[in-house]
């Protein structure tokens, strides 16, 4: 069975743009999406990943950490540069 955290992680990766908490909550009905997202944020932070998950004004985004962004910017889709 697929885990709820992994569903949220996959949605953030696949979207390529910030998602509303309500959109993410719909993917894990009956679960606390905000709590699951907080766990994911902590996991990414603790493992020293080049990616981070951030909540900004009620929207959540997966993004490259600032210290790596410039090095990979040329590989990003044009609309994200």
C-alpha positions as a printed Julia matrix, in Angstrom:
81×3 Matrix{Float64}:
  0.0    0.0     0.0
  1.24   3.46   -0.87
  1.93   5.77    2.04
  0.14   9.08    2.4
  3.39  11.02    2.83
  4.71   9.51   -0.37
  1.54  10.52   -2.22
  2.02  14.13   -1.09
  5.7   14.01   -1.99
  4.89  12.68   -5.47
  2.24  15.37   -5.99
  4.66  18.15   -5.06
  7.34  16.75   -7.35
  4.98  16.19  -10.28
  3.25  19.57  -10.05
  6.37  21.72  -10.41
  4.45  24.59   -8.82
  2.97  25.46   -5.42
 -0.16  23.55   -4.45
 -2.91  24.59   -2.06
 -3.18  22.64    1.16
 -6.77  21.83    0.14
 -5.54  20.21   -3.09
 -3.12  18.07   -1.15
 -5.72  17.22    1.49
 -7.95  15.81   -1.25
 -5.23  13.3    -2.08
 -5.09  11.92    1.47
 -8.71  12.09    2.55
 -9.19  11.38    6.23
 -5.56  12.19    7.05
 -4.01  15.4     8.33
 -2.19  16.67    5.22
 -0.58  19.53    7.12
  0.91  17.12    9.67
  2.15  14.78    6.94
  3.72  17.72    5.1
  5.46  18.85    8.27
  6.95  15.36    8.64
  8.17  15.5     5.03
  9.7   18.94    5.57
 11.58  17.66    8.6
 12.79  14.55    6.74
 14.16  16.63    3.86
 15.86  19.0     6.29
 17.4   16.24    8.4
 18.88  14.34    5.49
 20.57  17.41    4.04
 18.77  17.12    0.72
 19.33  19.49   -2.2
 15.53  19.83   -2.23
 13.22  21.41    0.29
  9.49  21.55    0.86
  8.2   24.94    1.95
  4.81  26.38    2.81
  4.26  29.93    1.63
  0.92  31.66    2.18
 -1.08  28.44    2.38
  0.61  26.86   -0.63
  3.27  24.18   -0.55
  6.13  23.78   -3.01
  9.03  21.4    -3.52
 12.06  23.33   -4.73
 15.82  23.25   -5.07
 17.63  24.65   -2.06
 18.95  28.17   -2.75
 22.58  27.08   -2.54
 22.06  24.67   -5.48
 19.6   26.7    -7.56
 22.14  28.64   -9.61
 24.09  25.51  -10.52
 21.02  23.75  -11.95
 19.02  26.72  -13.26
 20.0   26.05  -16.88
 18.42  22.59  -16.65
 15.08  23.83  -15.4
 12.14  24.26  -17.78
 12.15  27.76  -19.29
  8.99  28.79  -17.45
 10.7   28.12  -14.12
 13.92  30.04  -14.77
